[in-house]
Amino acid sequence: MINKTKILTLFLSLINGNPIPRQINDSGMSILARSESLRLDAYPDGKLWTIGWGTTRIGGKPVVDGMKITWSEANDLLNRDLRQFEQEVEDMVEVEMTGNQFSALVCFVYNIGGDQFRNSTLLKFLNQGEYEKAAQEFPRWVHSKGKRLPGLAARRRLEMELFLTE
């Protein structure tokens, strides 16, 4: 089904001279769907309380124990978070990216956060145009509290493969 509102928004954006924001592609969304799980009650995830599809902040405030949301709210938060991380990737990466590279990085930043990405060797290599070296950095991000997590290792493998796919 055609989303007439989305088409109209894109058309108006084009005629007003505004660039169309880049968005994560279906392959990137597939990685997120496999890596994140939907939880409608807040739960501790490492040092942060998390809810929905991995959201840690709502309305500028951290998620706290006892929070509950609906399925619809979780999806709205996912879309809000994705727009934020898409923009962060656009703002931090200084070289050309394919759609797959962009989407892999959005998945990665969705998981580690913009501050970690900003200070990463992956971003440093990428901004130097060293795409292969940047890709080899994904597997370094598989630890939490000093332990290698198989789920993170699988996610990083998928992100790296997408990053390297034309």
C-alpha positions in Angstrom: 0.0 0.0 0.0 1.3 3.5 -0.9 1.8 5.9 2.0 0.4 9.1 0.5 1.5 11.2 3.5 5.1 10.0 3.1 5.1 10.7 -0.6 3.7 14.2 -0.2 6.2 15.0 2.6 9.1 13.8 0.3 7.7 15.8 -2.7 7.3 19.0 -0.6 10.8 18.5 0.8 12.2 18.3 -2.7 10.4 21.3 -4.1 11.5 23.4 -1.1 15.1 22.5 -1.7 15.5 20.4 1.5 17.5 17.2 1.2 15.7 13.9 1.9 17.1 12.4 5.1 18.8 9.1 4.6 17.2 6.2 6.4 18.3 2.7 7.4 17.5 0.1 4.7 15.6 -3.2 5.0 18.9 -5.2 5.5 19.7 -2.9 8.5 16.2 -3.2 9.9 16.6 -7.0 9.6 19.7 -6.9 11.8 17.9 -4.8 14.3 14.9 -7.1 14.4 17.2 -10.1 15.0 19.3 -8.3 17.6 16.8 -6.3 19.7 13.8 -7.7 21.4 10.6 -6.0 22.3 10.0 -5.5 26.0 7.0 -3.4 27.2 8.2 -3.3 30.8 11.5 -1.6 31.8 14.4 -3.9 32.4 18.0 -3.5 33.4 20.4 -3.9 30.4 23.9 -3.4 31.7 24.1 -0.1 33.5 20.9 1.3 31.9 17.3 0.7 32.2 15.8 -0.1 28.8 12.3 -0.4 27.4 10.7 -1.2 24.0 13.2 -2.0 21.3 16.2 -0.8 23.3 15.2 2.7 24.2 17.0 4.2 27.2 15.5 7.7 27.3 12.0 9.0 27.0 11.2 12.7 26.9 14.8 13.5 27.8 14.7 11.4 30.9 16.2 8.0 31.5 14.0 4.9 31.6 13.5 3.8 35.1 12.3 0.6 36.9 8.5 0.2 36.8 7.9 2.0 33.4 5.5 0.4 31.0 4.6 1.2 27.4 2.4 -0.1 24.7 3.4 -1.9 21.5 2.5 1.3 19.6 4.6 3.5 21.9 7.5 1.1 21.5 7.4 1.4 17.7 7.1 5.2 17.9 10.2 5.2 20.2 12.0 2.9 17.8 11.4 5.3 14.9 12.4 8.3 17.0 15.6 6.6 18.1 16.4 5.5 14.5 16.0 9.1 13.2 18.4 10.2 16.0 21.0 7.6 15.2 20.7 8.1 11.4 21.4 11.8 11.9 24.4 11.0 14.2 25.9 8.8 11.6 25.4 11.4 8.9 26.9 14.1 11.1 30.0 12.1 12.2 31.0 10.3 9.0 32.9 12.5 6.6 33.3 10.2 3.7 30.9 8.7 1.1 28.9 5.7 2.3 26.8 3.2 0.4 23.3 2.5 1.7 24.6 -0.8 3.3 27.5 0.9 5.0 25.2 3.6 6.4 22.6 1.0 7.6 25.3 -1.1 9.2 26.6 1.9 11.1 23.1 2.9 12.2 22.6 -0.6 13.7 26.0 -0.3 15.4 25.4 3.2 16.8 21.8 2.1 17.9 23.6 -0.4 20.1 26.7 1.4 21.4 25.4 5.0 21.3 26.7 8.1 19.5 29.3 9.1 22.1 31.1 5.7 21.9 31.0 5.8 18.1 32.4 9.4 18.1 35.4 8.2 20.0 35.9 4.9 18.1 38.8 3.7 16.0 36.1 2.4 13.6 35.0 6.0 12.9 38.6 7.2 12.8 39.5 4.7 10.1 36.3 5.3 8.2 36.9 9.1 8.1 40.4 8.4 6.8 38.8 6.5 3.9 40.1 3.2 5.3 36.9 1.2 4.7 38.4 -2.2 5.1 40.2 -1.3 8.4 37.0 0.3 9.6 35.1 -2.9 8.9 37.7 -4.9 10.9 36.8 -2.9 14.0 33.2 -4.3 14.3 34.4 -7.6 16.0 36.2 -5.6 18.7 32.8 -4.4 20.1 31.6 -7.8 21.5 32.3 -7.4 25.2 30.2 -6.2 28.1 31.6 -6.0 31.6 34.8 -7.7 30.3 33.0 -10.7 29.0 32.6 -11.7 25.4 28.9 -12.0 24.6 27.9 -14.5 21.8 24.8 -12.4 20.9 27.0 -9.3 20.4 29.5 -11.2 18.4 26.7 -12.5 16.1 25.3 -8.9 15.7 28.8 -7.5 14.9 29.3 -10.2 12.3 26.0 -9.2 10.6 26.9 -5.5 10.8 30.3 -6.1 9.3 29.0 -8.3 6.5 26.4 -5.6 5.6 29.0 -2.9 5.8 31.2 -4.8 3.3 28.2 -5.7 1.0 27.9 -3.5 -2.2 
